[in-house]
Structure formats: structure tokens, C-alpha cells
């Protein structure tokens, strides 16, 4: 007789946690950063978050209806995409730009490839890259702060003229959700305790990034290194984008290589590039390399599945 066979996307893991449950946990983990951004920057940050999240959900709903596919908004992945993207935006960004970014994330990066589990790059990271390339002056305006100037001009022997307490508590401004290290750390601890995120990829990412910064700058001043670590979008990218189940490698060894490449590229972009932003570009590039990493490290080979006669 013929045995029913179902071909589906990796990873093929059964766990008590549902997709909706995991996404709900991520949303809760991002609330402290979102709340601090709204408190610090005001109502425009709130409006931008709401508009970006709503656009992502509506875009996915309409795309599923038009494509005559099962509506997947109930898994809350669109909410996560919209929320992460919103936290990567300047608080004074025009609302329509956030809307354009969310629509791009869903309608260009996610749905055309088959939806959740089939997108080849992280939708929120790709959308931020799209906005950085399309609206560069507005996107980088908030990065031209004392923090960015101090880190980039410190060079090999300079000192950081920024208080680490200001960085930790988020008193220097920046993007909506990248400002306060404490708010992000609270969300990370929550996800780690729930077992949603482990520290393998973000740990290797952060350590390798710091190692390459030391190699490139010859500066081992702890204050300088901590400023690099908690300034910009490194923590948000490392814990909430790079750990994406869909776009990361399957094997432990593959994930270690993945984190190492992320650290290297982020350091290259940050030190040799034109500005602070390098996290999302590094994530997108290494996302594209994930299938190759899986193939070389894990021996994974996608094969056709057919029914066998027994």
C-alpha cells in the first residue's frame, strides 16, 4: 500500500511550544524596549510602532486571501516582524515609511517564498536594509549622535567621550528599540528562561564581534569595547534577528560558524564602513549563506520525497 508522505520545511522538530506561543513570547520580550522607546521619544514612536505592526498583519492577511492560502496571521509572526522593524526605526520617522517597510517585509520577503518557515532571509532585517538603502538620510540621522561620533572617531588610541551609564539606561537617543540596554536585556532574560532562545548564536556573534573590533582597531579599552557592544543595534540583532529559527543553520557547528561570520561582517561594516549600521546587512548576507553552511557542515541535502510501495 502507499504510505502518505508529507514534505515540509526544516527544521523537523516536534516540541510542546507552538509557533503562536513562541511568537507571543517574543512579543512580550520586546515590550520593555518598545515601552522605553515610547516613554523616551513620545507619541510618534507609539504611532510608528502601531502603524508598522498593523501594516504587517494586514498585508499578510490580504496576501493570504488573494493567494487563496490559509490565513496565517494567527501565528503572530507578522506581529513580530512589524514590531522588530518598528524598533529598528528612528522615532521621528514619517509613519508612511514604516508602513512601506512593513509591506516590503511581508509582500516581498515573506509571502512570495511561501510564508513562515520558507523565507530565506529575516523579513524585518531585510525591510530595514530596504529602508536604509531607499531613505538613507532619514534612517541614519539618528545614528549621527555623540555615541556614533565618539566610537567612530576614537580610532586606535582615542577615548570614548560617552558615559556608559547613558548607554545602559538609554539617555543618548537612537532608534526606538535600540536605546536602552536594560530594556533589551530584560527581554532576552525572559526568552532564555522560557527556552525560546539559547545563547549559542548571540554569544558567538557578540564575542567574535568584539574580537574582530580589537583586531581591527588595536584598542582594548573596556569602555570602548562596551560602547561598541551596547551602542547601535547589535543586541537587538543578535538576540531577536540572528536567532530566527527559519534562517539560522540547523546544526550546532553550523550555528557556531554562523555566529562567527556575523561577528566578522558586523565588525567590518562598523569599522570600515561609512557608519554605525552593519548588523542587518551582516544578518542578511549570512542568511543567504545558511543553506551552504547546512550543506557543508550537516551534510543536509534536499531530496525529492516519493511514496514507496510496501
Secondary structure, 3 states (H helix, E strand, C coil): CECCCCCCCCCCCCCCCCHHHHHHHHHHHHHHHHHHHHHHHCHHHHHHHHHHHHHHHHHHHHHHHHCCCCCCHHHCHHHHHHHHHHHCCECCCCHHHHHHHHHHHHHHHHHHHCCCCCCCCCHHHHHHHHHHHHCHHHHHHHHCCHHHHHHHHHCCCCCCCCCHHHHHHCCCCCECCCCCHHHHHHHHHHHHHHCCCCCHHHHHHHHHHHHHHHHHHCCCCHHHHHHHHHCCCHHHHHHHCCCCCCCCCCCHHHHHHHHHHHHHHHHHHHHHCCCCCCHHHHHHHHHHHHHHHHHHHHCCCCCCCCCCEC
